[in-house]
Each structure stands twice: as structure tokens, then as C-alpha cells.
Amino acid sequence: MPHIFLVAYALSGGLTGLRAQRPVPGCPQLPAAPKLSALANDNRSRAGTVRSGVLNVRLETRAVASRPDGPPGCALSVAAFGEEGKATQIPGPLIRVLSGTTVNVSVRNTLATALWVRGLQDRGPGVLDSTEIAAGASHNFRFVATVPGAW
């Protein structure tokens, strides 16, 4: 039986289905509250597409409002990841592949500040590395998922 390699991100992003944020009575108002809200992700659907043994995922970062207590709750301003062209979700896209699959992830930073990404690599022996992505820049991560488990 093939081993499964999972990478779940507590990050988010996307376009479709985003909702405008509205003030909630009793909630502190953020000075520059995001106009887009993130949707809840149940992590049942895998991000990206697999072709010829390669998973391709295109992620974006966005400033969004998160409502951990549901739609009537207070909004928190967060930076989140999601697939390009899809609704922003928290937690963000689930990267799920069979061991031995090549994972190719493109990350585009749409935020006004630099972003540090950690963990888009195989989980073999060694140190997890992090990469800075400047505001408005993109970075491609490519690795072969060899160590099974949830990360």
C-alpha cells in the first residue's frame, strides 16, 4: 500500500466566494480591516492537480478577515494562503500526495510586507528551512515527498 504524504497549512487564499466584512456590534474595529473574509476549510479536498507524478499547486497570500467564532463573531485581520482563483480558506490548502510524488508549489506574495515560508520541503533528516518572499514577489518550491505522515 502506498504511503501518504500530507502537508496541511494553517494558511489560506483564493478569489471565488469571498464575502465583504461587516462590523459586528461589540467587536473592536480594526484600523484597516480586510474587506474579504476567509471560509472554513474542512481539509477534505486536496489542493492542486497531479499530472505524470507531479503535484502542481499555485498559492497566493492575502490579507483577509477570519471569523473563528463563525459569521456572527468578531473578525480578526490575518494573512492567509490559498489557491489562485479559489476562495480563501482557513486552514489553507491541503497538500496531499503519495510518497514519491514530486511537489511543485508556486507562492505569490500579494501582501504589502515580506513573507517567510517554512516547511515546503521533504521531511527527511535535516533541518527545516525557511524562505523569504518579498512583497509582490513569487517563489517556486520543488521537492519529492518521501517521508510518509502528516506534517
DSSP file (Angstrom, degrees, kcal/mol; ACC not computed):
  #  RESIDUE AA STRUCTURE BP1 BP2  ACC     N-H-->O    O-->H-N    N-H-->O    O-->H-N    TCO  KAPPA ALPHA  PHI   PSI    X-CA   Y-CA   Z-CA
    1    1 A M              0   0    0      0, 0.0     2,-0.1     0, 0.0     0, 0.0   0.000 360.0 360.0 360.0 132.5    0.0    0.0    0.0
    2    2 A P        -     0   0    0      0, 0.0     2,-0.2     0, 0.0    96,-0.0  -0.375 360.0-118.9 -69.9 146.6    1.5    3.4   -0.9
    3    3 A H        -     0   0    0     96,-0.1    96,-2.8   143,-0.1     2,-0.4  -0.550  23.4-130.6 -81.1 150.4    2.3    5.8    1.9
    4    4 A I  E     -A   98   0A   0     94,-0.3   145,-2.4    -2,-0.2     2,-0.5  -0.862  11.9-157.1-104.6 136.2    0.5    9.1    2.0
    5    5 A F  E     -Ab  97 149A   0     92,-3.9    92,-2.8    -2,-0.4     2,-0.4  -0.966  16.3-172.2-111.3 121.2    2.4   12.4    2.5
    6    6 A L  E     -Ab  96 150A   0    143,-2.7   145,-1.8    -2,-0.5     2,-0.4  -0.934  16.4-179.4-118.9 138.6    0.3   15.2    3.9
    7    7 A V  E     -A   95   0A   0     88,-3.4    88,-3.4    -2,-0.4     2,-0.5  -0.941  10.3-172.3-131.1 112.2    1.1   18.9    4.3
    8    8 A A  E     -A   94   0A   0     -2,-0.4     2,-0.5    86,-0.2    86,-0.2  -0.909   9.2-153.8-106.4 129.9   -1.7   20.9    5.9
    9    9 A Y        -     0   0    0     84,-1.0    83,-1.2    -2,-0.5     2,-0.8  -0.877  18.2-151.2-106.9 131.3   -1.3   24.7    6.0
   10   10 A A  S    S+     0   0    0     -2,-0.5     2,-0.2    81,-0.3    -1,-0.1  -0.298  78.6  91.1 -86.8  49.0   -2.9   26.9    8.6
   11   11 A L        -     0   0    0     -2,-0.8     2,-0.3    82,-0.1    69,-0.2  -0.682  58.9-167.2-131.3 179.5   -2.7   29.5    5.8
   12   12 A S        +     0   0    0     80,-0.2    70,-0.9    -2,-0.2    50,-0.3  -0.951  14.7 153.2-160.2 178.8   -5.2   30.4    3.1
   13   13 A G        +     0   0    0     68,-0.4    70,-0.7    74,-0.3     2,-0.3  -0.833  13.5 115.4 163.2 168.0   -6.1   32.2   -0.2
   14   14 A G        -     0   0    0     68,-0.4    73,-0.4    -2,-0.2    74,-0.3  -0.857  44.4-116.3 142.9-175.2   -8.3   32.5   -3.3
   15   15 A L  S >  S+     0   0    0     -2,-0.3     3,-1.1    68,-0.2    72,-0.2   0.697  73.8  86.0-125.8 -46.2  -10.9   34.6   -5.1
   16   16 A T  T 3  S+     0   0    0     69,-0.2    72,-0.1     1,-0.2    -1,-0.0  -0.367  96.9  12.0 -71.6 138.2  -14.3   32.9   -5.6
   17   17 A G  T 3  S+     0   0    0      1,-0.2    -1,-0.2    70,-0.1     2,-0.2   0.611  80.8 154.0  79.5  12.7  -16.8   33.1   -2.8
   18   18 A L    <   -     0   0    0     -3,-1.1     2,-0.3    18,-0.1    -1,-0.2  -0.534  30.5-147.4 -76.1 142.3  -15.2   35.8   -0.8
   19   19 A R  E     -D   37   0B   0     18,-0.5    18,-1.2    -2,-0.2     2,-0.2  -0.823  15.8-109.5-112.6 149.3  -17.5   37.9    1.3
   20   20 A A  E     -D   36   0B   0     -2,-0.3     2,-0.3    16,-0.2    16,-0.2  -0.510  36.7-118.3 -71.6 142.1  -17.4   41.5    2.3
   21   21 A Q        -     0   0    0     14,-0.9    -1,-0.1    -2,-0.2    12,-0.0  -0.642  29.2-164.9 -82.7 138.3  -16.6   42.1    6.0
   22   22 A R        -     0   0    0     -2,-0.3    53,-0.1     0, 0.0     2,-0.0  -0.946  28.9 -99.8-122.1 145.4  -19.3   43.9    8.1
   23   23 A P        -     0   0    0      0, 0.0     6,-0.1     0, 0.0    51,-0.0  -0.351  33.3-148.3 -61.9 141.8  -18.9   45.5   11.5
   24   24 A V    >   -     0   0    0      4,-0.1     3,-2.2     3,-0.1    51,-0.1  -0.958  24.4-108.8-112.9 128.0  -20.2   43.3   14.4
   25   25 A P  T 3  S+     0   0    0      0, 0.0    49,-0.0     0, 0.0     0, 0.0  -0.289 104.6  18.6 -55.6 134.9  -21.6   45.1   17.4
   26   26 A G  T 3  S+     0   0    0      1,-0.3    48,-0.1    48,-0.0     3,-0.0   0.339  97.3 118.2  86.5  -6.7  -19.3   44.7   20.4
   27   27 A C  S <  S-     0   0    0     -3,-2.2    -1,-0.3    46,-0.1     2,-0.2  -0.747  72.1-112.4 -92.6 138.6  -16.2   43.8   18.3
   28   28 A P        -     0   0    0      0, 0.0     2,-0.4     0, 0.0    47,-0.2  -0.488  35.2-122.3 -64.9 137.2  -13.2   46.0   18.3
   29   29 A Q        -     0   0    0     -2,-0.2    45,-0.0    45,-0.1     3,-0.0  -0.696  18.8-131.5 -85.8 129.8  -12.8   47.7   14.9
   30   30 A L    >   -     0   0    0     -2,-0.4     3,-1.0     1,-0.1    -1,-0.0  -0.564  15.8-126.0 -77.3 142.3   -9.5   47.1   13.1
   31   31 A P  T 3  S+     0   0    0      0, 0.0    -1,-0.1     0, 0.0     2,-0.1   0.869 106.0  14.4 -59.4 -37.4   -7.9   50.2   11.8
   32   32 A A  T 3  S-     0   0    0      2,-0.0     3,-0.1    -3,-0.0    -3,-0.0  -0.517  87.0-170.7-135.3  66.0   -7.6   48.7    8.3
   33   33 A A    <   -     0   0    0     -3,-1.0    32,-0.1     1,-0.1   -12,-0.1  -0.334  29.0-109.6 -63.4 134.4   -9.9   45.7    8.3
   34   34 A P        -     0   0    0      0, 0.0   -13,-0.1     0, 0.0    30,-0.1  -0.328  15.2-142.4 -61.5 145.6   -9.7   43.5    5.3
   35   35 A K  S    S+     0   0    0     28,-0.2   -14,-0.9   -15,-0.1     2,-0.4   0.618  81.0  71.8 -84.5 -13.8  -12.7   43.6    3.0
   36   36 A L  E     -D   20   0B   0     27,-0.4    29,-3.2   -16,-0.2     2,-0.4  -0.829  69.4-149.7-106.9 143.0  -12.5   39.9    2.2
   37   37 A S  E     -De  19  65B   0    -18,-1.2   -18,-0.5    -2,-0.4    51,-0.3  -0.856  14.8-125.1-109.7 145.9  -13.4   37.1    4.7
   38   38 A A        -     0   0    0     27,-2.7    29,-0.3    -2,-0.4    51,-0.2  -0.606  21.3-134.7 -84.6 148.5  -11.8   33.6    4.8
   39   39 A L  E     -j   89   0C   0     49,-3.1    51,-2.4    -2,-0.2     2,-0.3  -0.675  28.5 -97.8 -97.2 156.5  -14.0   30.5    4.6
   40   40 A A  E     -j   90   0C   0     -2,-0.2     2,-0.5    49,-0.2    -1,-0.1  -0.567  33.8-148.6 -73.7 136.3  -13.6   27.4    6.9
   41   41 A N        -     0   0    0     49,-1.6    48,-0.0    -2,-0.3    -1,-0.0  -0.937  11.7-166.4-108.7 120.8  -11.7   24.6    5.2
   42   42 A D        -     0   0    0     -2,-0.5    -1,-0.1     1,-0.0    -2,-0.0   0.430  36.3-128.9 -84.8   2.1  -12.6   21.1    6.3
   43   43 A N  S    S+     0   0    0     48,-0.2     3,-0.1     1,-0.1    -2,-0.1   0.851  74.1 120.1  53.7  41.3   -9.4   19.7    4.7
   44   44 A R        +     0   0    0      1,-0.1     2,-0.4     2,-0.0    -1,-0.1   0.604  60.2  66.8-101.8 -18.4  -11.2   17.0    2.7
   45   45 A S  S    S-     0   0    0      0, 0.0    49,-0.6     0, 0.0     2,-0.2  -0.886  79.4-129.9-111.1 134.8  -10.1   18.2   -0.7
   46   46 A R  B     -c   94   0A   0     -2,-0.4    49,-0.2    47,-0.1     2,-0.1  -0.561  24.0-123.9 -79.9 141.2   -6.6   18.2   -2.0
   47   47 A A        +     0   0    0     47,-3.2    49,-0.3    -2,-0.2    -1,-0.1  -0.473  66.8   7.1 -79.6 154.5   -5.1   21.3   -3.4
   48   48 A G  S    S-     0   0    0     -2,-0.1     2,-0.4    10,-0.1     9,-0.2  -0.087  84.6 -76.3  76.8-171.2   -3.6   21.5   -6.9
   49   49 A T  E     -F   56   0B   0      7,-1.9     7,-2.8     2,-0.0     2,-0.5  -0.984  28.7-140.6-133.2 143.3   -3.5   18.9   -9.7
   50   50 A V  E     +F   55   0B   0     -2,-0.4     2,-0.4     5,-0.2     5,-0.2  -0.909  25.9 166.9-106.2 126.9   -1.4   15.8  -10.2
   51   51 A R  E >   -F   54   0B   0      3,-2.3     3,-1.5    -2,-0.5    -2,-0.0  -0.986  69.0 -12.5-139.1 128.2   -0.1   15.0  -13.7
   52   52 A S  T 3  S-     0   0    0     -2,-0.4     3,-0.1     1,-0.3    -1,-0.1   0.861 130.1 -49.6  52.0  42.6    2.6   12.5  -14.5
   53   53 A G  T 3  S+     0   0    0      1,-0.2    49,-2.2    48,-0.1     2,-0.5   0.614 115.7 111.1  77.6  12.7    3.6   12.1  -10.9
   54   54 A V  E <   -Fg  51 102B   0     -3,-1.5    -3,-2.3    47,-0.2     2,-0.6  -0.980  55.0-151.2-123.8 124.7    3.9   15.8  -10.2
   55   55 A L  E     -Fg  50 103B   0     47,-3.1    49,-3.2    -2,-0.5     2,-0.5  -0.833  14.3-164.0 -90.1 123.7    1.6   17.8   -8.0
   56   56 A N  E     +Fg  49 104B   0     -7,-2.8    -7,-1.9    -2,-0.6     2,-0.4  -0.948  11.4 175.0-110.7 126.1    1.3   21.4   -9.1
   57   57 A V  E     - g   0 105B   0     47,-2.4    49,-2.7    -2,-0.5     2,-0.6  -0.998  16.4-159.9-132.1 132.2   -0.1   24.0   -6.7
   58   58 A R  E     - g   0 106B   0     -2,-0.4    26,-2.4    47,-0.2     2,-0.3  -0.948  19.8-175.6-114.4 112.3   -0.4   27.8   -7.2
   59   59 A L  E     - H   0  83B   0     47,-3.6    49,-2.2    -2,-0.6     2,-0.3  -0.768  10.4-169.1-109.3 152.3   -0.8   29.7   -3.9
   60   60 A E  E     - H   0  82B   0     22,-2.7    22,-1.5    -2,-0.3     2,-0.4  -0.951  16.9-134.1-130.0 153.8   -1.3   33.3   -3.1
   61   61 A T  E     + H   0  81B   0     47,-1.9    49,-0.6    -2,-0.3     2,-0.3  -0.850  28.1 176.4-103.3 148.2   -1.2   35.2    0.2
   62   62 A R  E     - H   0  80B   0     18,-2.2    18,-2.6    -2,-0.4     2,-0.7  -0.994  35.9-117.9-146.7 150.7   -4.0   37.7    1.0
   63   63 A A  E     + H   0  79B   0     -2,-0.3   -27,-0.4    16,-0.2     2,-0.3  -0.834  52.7 161.8 -85.4 120.0   -4.9   39.9    3.9
   64   64 A V  E     - H   0  78B   0     14,-2.9    14,-2.8    -2,-0.7     2,-0.5  -0.867  42.7-107.5-135.6 166.8   -8.4   38.6    5.0
   65   65 A A  E     -eH  37  77B   0    -29,-3.2   -27,-2.7    -2,-0.3     2,-0.4  -0.864  30.7-158.6 -95.7 130.1  -10.8   38.7    7.9
   66   66 A S  E     - H   0  76B   0     10,-3.1    10,-2.9    -2,-0.5     3,-0.1  -0.915   7.6-166.2-108.5 136.8  -11.0   35.5    9.8
   67   67 A R    >   +     0   0    0     -2,-0.4     3,-2.2   -29,-0.3     6,-0.1  -0.750   9.7 176.1-121.4  81.8  -14.1   34.8   12.0
   68   68 A P  T 3  S+     0   0    0      0, 0.0    -1,-0.1     0, 0.0     7,-0.1   0.737  82.1  52.3 -61.9 -22.1  -13.1   31.8   14.2
   69   69 A D  T 3  S-     0   0    0      5,-0.4     6,-0.1     1,-0.4    -2,-0.0   0.236 121.4-101.6 -96.0  13.7  -16.5   32.0   16.1
   70   70 A G    X   -     0   0    0     -3,-2.2     3,-2.1     1,-0.2    -1,-0.4  -0.244  58.4 -42.6  92.8 176.4  -18.5   31.9   12.8
   71   71 A P  T 3  S+     0   0    0      0, 0.0    -1,-0.2     0, 0.0    -2,-0.0   0.796 135.2  50.5 -52.8 -36.2  -20.2   34.7   10.8
   72   72 A P  T 3  S+     0   0    0      0, 0.0    -2,-0.1     0, 0.0     2,-0.0   0.631  97.8  92.6 -79.7  -7.5  -21.7   36.5   13.7
   73   73 A G  S <  S-     0   0    0     -3,-2.1   -46,-0.1     1,-0.2     2,-0.1  -0.165  88.4 -78.0 -81.0 174.0  -18.3   36.6   15.6
   74   74 A C        -     0   0    0      1,-0.1    -5,-0.4   -48,-0.1     2,-0.4  -0.358  46.2-120.4 -68.9 149.0  -15.6   39.2   15.6
   75   75 A A        -     0   0    0    -47,-0.2     2,-0.4    -8,-0.1    -8,-0.2  -0.762  19.6-158.4 -94.7 137.0  -13.3   39.5   12.7
   76   76 A L  E     -H   66   0B   0    -10,-2.9   -10,-3.1    -2,-0.4     2,-0.6  -0.939  20.0-126.6-110.3 136.9   -9.5   39.1   13.1
   77   77 A S  E     +H   65   0B   0     -2,-0.4     2,-0.3   -12,-0.2   -12,-0.2  -0.744  43.8 162.8 -84.3 119.5   -7.2   40.5   10.4
   78   78 A V  E     -H   64   0B   0    -14,-2.8   -14,-2.9    -2,-0.6     2,-0.5  -0.930  41.6-124.0-135.2 157.7   -4.9   37.7    9.2
   79   79 A A  E     +H   63   0B   0     -2,-0.3     2,-0.3   -16,-0.2   -16,-0.2  -0.898  43.2 177.6 -97.1 132.6   -2.5   37.0    6.3
   80   80 A A  E     -H   62   0B   0    -18,-2.6   -18,-2.2    -2,-0.5     2,-0.3  -0.937  24.5-130.2-140.8 157.4   -3.6   33.7    4.7
   81   81 A F  E     +H   61   0B   0     -2,-0.3     8,-0.7   -20,-0.2   -68,-0.4  -0.720  31.3 151.8-104.0 155.7   -2.7   31.3    1.8
   82   82 A G  E     -H   60   0B   0    -22,-1.5   -22,-2.7   -70,-0.9   -68,-0.4  -0.965  47.4 -77.6-168.8 167.7   -5.0   29.8   -0.8
   83   83 A E  E >   -H   59   0B   0    -70,-0.7     3,-1.7     4,-0.3   -24,-0.3  -0.463  56.8 -98.1 -71.8 143.6   -5.0   28.5   -4.3
   84   84 A E  T 3  S+     0   0    0    -26,-2.4   -26,-0.1     1,-0.3    -1,-0.1  -0.373 108.6  16.4 -59.0 136.4   -5.1   31.1   -7.1
   85   85 A G  T 3  S+     0   0    0      1,-0.3     2,-0.3    -3,-0.1    -1,-0.3   0.516 110.0  95.6  79.8   5.3   -8.7   31.6   -8.3
   86   86 A K  S <  S-     0   0    0     -3,-1.7    -1,-0.3   -71,-0.2   -69,-0.1  -0.821  83.2 -79.8-125.8 165.8  -10.4   30.0   -5.3
   87   87 A A        -     0   0    0    -73,-0.4   -74,-0.3    -2,-0.3    -4,-0.3  -0.292  49.0-106.2 -63.0 143.9  -11.9   31.1   -2.1
   88   88 A T        -     0   0    0    -74,-0.3   -49,-3.1   -51,-0.3     2,-0.3  -0.534  45.7-171.5 -67.1 134.7   -9.6   32.0    0.8
   89   89 A Q  E     -j   39   0C   0     -8,-0.7   -49,-0.2   -51,-0.2    -8,-0.2  -0.971  18.4-120.8-134.2 148.4   -9.8   29.2    3.4
   90   90 A I  E    S+j   40   0C   0    -51,-2.4   -49,-1.6    -2,-0.3     2,-0.2  -0.993 104.9  34.2-130.1 125.3   -8.5   28.7    7.0
   91   91 A P  S    S-     0   0    0      0, 0.0   -81,-0.3     0, 0.0   -48,-0.2   0.647 110.7-126.3 -65.1 164.6   -6.8   26.4    7.5
   92   92 A G        -     0   0    0    -83,-1.2   -83,-0.3    -2,-0.2   -80,-0.2   0.169  47.3 -35.0 -73.7-168.9   -5.3   26.9    4.0
   93   93 A P        -     0   0    0      0, 0.0   -84,-1.0     0, 0.0     2,-0.6  -0.092  56.7-128.5 -54.7 142.3   -4.9   24.4    1.2
   94   94 A L  E     -Ac   8  46A   0    -49,-0.6   -47,-3.2   -86,-0.2     2,-0.7  -0.829  13.7-155.7 -94.1 121.7   -4.2   20.7    2.0
   95   95 A I  E     +A    7   0A   0    -88,-3.4   -88,-3.4    -2,-0.6     2,-0.4  -0.888  24.7 167.8 -98.9 112.4   -1.2   19.3    0.1
   96   96 A R  E     +A    6   0A   0     -2,-0.7     2,-0.3   -49,-0.3   -90,-0.2  -0.981   4.1 148.3-133.9 120.1   -1.8   15.5    0.0
   97   97 A V  E     -A    5   0A   0    -92,-2.8   -92,-3.9    -2,-0.4     2,-0.2  -0.932  47.3 -96.3-143.3 164.3    0.2   13.2   -2.2
   98   98 A L  E >   -A    4   0A   0     -2,-0.3     3,-1.8   -94,-0.2   -94,-0.3  -0.578  57.4 -89.1 -76.0 147.8    1.5    9.6   -2.3
   99   99 A S  T 3  S+     0   0    0    -96,-2.8    47,-0.2     1,-0.3    -1,-0.1  -0.321 116.7  36.7 -55.7 139.3    5.1    9.2   -1.2
  100  100 A G  T 3  S+     0   0    0     45,-4.4     2,-0.3     1,-0.4    -1,-0.3   0.299  85.4 131.4  97.0  -7.8    7.4    9.6   -4.2
  101  101 A T    <   -     0   0    0     -3,-1.8    44,-2.7    44,-0.5     2,-0.4  -0.576  59.1-125.7 -78.0 138.3    5.4   12.3   -5.8
  102  102 A T  E     -gI  54 144B   0    -49,-2.2   -47,-3.1    -2,-0.3     2,-0.5  -0.719  24.0-152.5 -80.3 131.8    7.2   15.5   -6.9
  103  103 A V  E     -gI  55 143B   0     40,-3.8    40,-2.1    -2,-0.4     2,-0.5  -0.937  13.0-175.2-111.7 123.8    5.6   18.5   -5.3
  104  104 A N  E     +gI  56 142B   0    -49,-3.2   -47,-2.4    -2,-0.5     2,-0.5  -0.960   8.0 179.3-121.4 111.1    5.8   21.8   -7.2
  105  105 A V  E     -gI  57 141B   0     36,-2.9    36,-3.2    -2,-0.5     2,-0.5  -0.959  13.3-162.7-120.3 124.1    4.4   24.8   -5.3
  106  106 A S  E     -gI  58 140B   0    -49,-2.7   -47,-3.6    -2,-0.5     2,-0.5  -0.913   9.8-165.8-101.6 126.8    4.4   28.4   -6.5
  107  107 A V  E     -gI  59 139B   0     32,-2.9    32,-2.2    -2,-0.5     2,-0.5  -0.963   3.7-167.7-117.5 123.0    3.8   31.0   -3.8
  108  108 A R  E     -gI  60 138B   0    -49,-2.2   -47,-1.9    -2,-0.5     2,-0.9  -0.948  13.5-146.0-111.0 123.4    2.9   34.6   -4.8
  109  109 A N  E     +g   61   0B   0     28,-3.0    27,-1.8    -2,-0.5    28,-0.1  -0.784  24.1 170.0 -91.6 105.4    3.0   37.2   -2.0
  110  110 A T        +     0   0    0     -2,-0.9    -1,-0.1   -49,-0.6   -47,-0.1   0.366  46.0 108.6 -93.7   3.7    0.3   39.8   -2.6
  111  111 A L  S    S-     0   0    0      2,-0.2    25,-0.5     1,-0.1     4,-0.1  -0.300  79.1-121.1 -77.2 165.1    0.9   41.3    0.8
  112  112 A A  S    S+     0   0    0     23,-0.1     2,-0.3     2,-0.1    23,-0.2   0.474  94.5  52.4 -83.7  -2.9    2.5   44.7    1.4
  113  113 A T  S    S-     0   0    0     21,-0.1    23,-0.2     1,-0.1    -2,-0.2  -0.844  97.3 -84.4-128.9 165.5    5.2   43.1    3.5
  114  114 A A        -     0   0    0     -2,-0.3     2,-0.4    21,-0.1    20,-0.2  -0.279  40.5-147.3 -66.1 156.3    7.7   40.3    3.1
  115  115 A L  E     -K  133   0D   0     18,-2.5    18,-3.4    -4,-0.1     2,-0.5  -0.977   3.3-148.1-128.9 138.2    6.6   36.8    4.0
  116  116 A W  E     -K  132   0D   0     -2,-0.4     2,-0.5    16,-0.2    16,-0.2  -0.945  14.0-165.7-108.4 126.8    8.5   33.9    5.4
  117  117 A V  E     -K  131   0D   0     14,-2.8    14,-2.6    -2,-0.5     2,-0.4  -0.939   7.2-176.9-114.1 131.7    7.5   30.4    4.3
  118  118 A R  E     +K  130   0D   0     -2,-0.5    12,-0.2    12,-0.2     3,-0.1  -0.987  56.2  27.4-129.3 136.9    8.7   27.3    6.2
  119  119 A G        +     0   0    0     10,-1.3     2,-2.1    -2,-0.4    -1,-0.1   0.404  62.8 129.7 103.6  -2.1    8.2   23.6    5.5
  120  120 A L        +     0   0    0      9,-0.2     2,-0.3    -3,-0.0    22,-0.1  -0.498  61.2  79.4 -84.2  72.3    7.7   23.4    1.8
  121  121 A Q  S    S-     0   0    0     -2,-2.1    22,-0.1    20,-0.1     7,-0.0  -0.954  92.8 -71.9-162.2 168.2   10.3   20.6    1.5
  122  122 A D        -     0   0    0     -2,-0.3    23,-0.1     1,-0.1    -3,-0.1  -0.349  39.3-129.8 -67.5 154.4   10.6   16.9    2.2
  123  123 A R        +     0   0    0     24,-0.2     3,-0.1     5,-0.1    -1,-0.1   0.004  61.1 130.2 -98.4  28.0   10.7   15.8    5.8
  124  124 A G  S    S-     0   0    0      1,-0.2    23,-0.0     3,-0.1    -3,-0.0   0.004  73.0 -52.3 -67.3-176.7   13.8   13.7    5.6
  125  125 A P  S    S+     0   0    0      0, 0.0     2,-0.2     0, 0.0    -1,-0.2  -0.262 101.3  57.4 -58.9 145.3   16.7   14.0    8.1
  126  126 A G  S    S-     0   0    0     -3,-0.1     2,-0.4     2,-0.0     0, 0.0  -0.736  90.4 -45.4 126.2-175.4   18.0   17.6    8.4
  127  127 A V        -     0   0    0     -2,-0.2     2,-0.3     1,-0.0    -3,-0.1  -0.725  49.7-117.9 -96.2 138.4   16.7   21.0    9.3
  128  128 A L        -     0   0    0     -2,-0.4     2,-0.2    -5,-0.1    -5,-0.1  -0.590  36.5-147.6 -70.3 133.7   13.5   22.5    8.0
  129  129 A D        -     0   0    0     -2,-0.3   -10,-1.3     2,-0.0     2,-0.3  -0.632   6.1-147.3-102.8 160.9   14.4   25.6    6.1
  130  130 A S  E     -K  118   0D   0     -2,-0.2     2,-0.4   -12,-0.2   -12,-0.2  -0.922   6.0-154.4-126.6 155.5   12.6   28.9    5.6
  131  131 A T  E     -K  117   0D   0    -14,-2.6   -14,-2.8    -2,-0.3     2,-0.4  -0.993  11.3-136.3-133.2 133.2   12.4   31.2    2.6
  132  132 A E  E     -K  116   0D   0     -2,-0.4     2,-0.5   -16,-0.2   -16,-0.2  -0.744  15.3-166.3 -87.9 134.4   11.7   34.9    2.5
  133  133 A I  E     -K  115   0D   0    -18,-3.4   -18,-2.5    -2,-0.4     3,-0.1  -0.974  19.6-133.9-121.1 114.8    9.3   36.1   -0.3
  134  134 A A    >   -     0   0    0     -2,-0.5     3,-2.2   -20,-0.2   -25,-0.3  -0.162  38.6 -77.3 -64.4 159.2    9.4   39.9   -0.8
  135  135 A A  T 3  S+     0   0    0      1,-0.3    -1,-0.2   -23,-0.2   -25,-0.2  -0.359 120.8   9.9 -56.1 130.5    6.1   41.9   -1.1
  136  136 A G  T 3  S+     0   0    0    -27,-1.8    -1,-0.3   -25,-0.5     2,-0.1   0.407 108.0 114.6  79.3  -2.5    4.8   41.4   -4.6
  137  137 A A    <   -     0   0    0     -3,-2.2   -28,-3.0   -28,-0.1     2,-0.3  -0.479  52.9-143.2 -98.2 168.8    7.3   38.6   -5.4
  138  138 A S  E     -I  108   0B   0    -30,-0.2     2,-0.3    -2,-0.1   -30,-0.2  -0.907   9.7-167.5-127.0 156.9    6.8   34.9   -6.2
  139  139 A H  E     -I  107   0B   0    -32,-2.2   -32,-2.9    -2,-0.3     2,-0.5  -0.994  12.4-142.4-144.7 140.9    8.9   31.8   -5.3
  140  140 A N  E     -I  106   0B   0     -2,-0.3     2,-0.4   -34,-0.2   -34,-0.2  -0.892  11.8-165.4-105.6 133.3    8.8   28.2   -6.5
  141  141 A F  E     +I  105   0B   0    -36,-3.2   -36,-2.9    -2,-0.5     2,-0.4  -0.947   9.6 178.6-113.5 135.7    9.3   25.3   -4.2
  142  142 A R  E     +I  104   0B   0     -2,-0.4     2,-0.3   -38,-0.2   -38,-0.2  -0.985  13.7 139.1-142.1 128.3   10.0   21.8   -5.6
  143  143 A F  E     -I  103   0B   0    -40,-2.1   -40,-3.8    -2,-0.4     2,-0.5  -0.975  47.8-110.1-157.4 165.6   10.7   18.6   -3.7
  144  144 A V  E     -I  102   0B   0     -2,-0.3     2,-0.9   -42,-0.3   -42,-0.2  -0.924  30.4-132.8-104.0 125.4    9.9   14.9   -3.7
  145  145 A A        +     0   0    0    -44,-2.7   -45,-4.4    -2,-0.5   -44,-0.5  -0.673  45.3 149.8 -78.8 106.2    7.7   13.8   -0.9
  146  146 A T        +     0   0    0     -2,-0.9    -1,-0.2   -47,-0.2   -47,-0.1   0.679  46.9  75.3-112.5 -24.5    9.5   10.7    0.5
  147  147 A V  S    S-     0   0    0      2,-0.0   -24,-0.2   -48,-0.0    -1,-0.1  -0.824  75.3-139.5 -97.5 116.0    8.6   10.6    4.2
  148  148 A P        +     0   0    0      0, 0.0  -143,-0.2     0, 0.0     2,-0.2  -0.303  54.1  72.1 -71.4 157.0    5.1    9.5    4.9
  149  149 A G  E    S-b    5   0A   0   -145,-2.4  -143,-2.7    -2,-0.0     2,-0.5  -0.687  83.3 -62.9 131.6 177.8    2.9   11.1    7.6
  150  150 A A  E      b    6   0A   0     -2,-0.2  -143,-0.2  -145,-0.2   -54,-0.0  -0.875 360.0 360.0-101.7 130.9    1.0   14.3    8.3
  151  151 A W              0   0    0   -145,-1.8  -144,-0.2    -2,-0.5    -1,-0.1   0.333 360.0 360.0-126.4 360.0    3.1   17.5    8.5
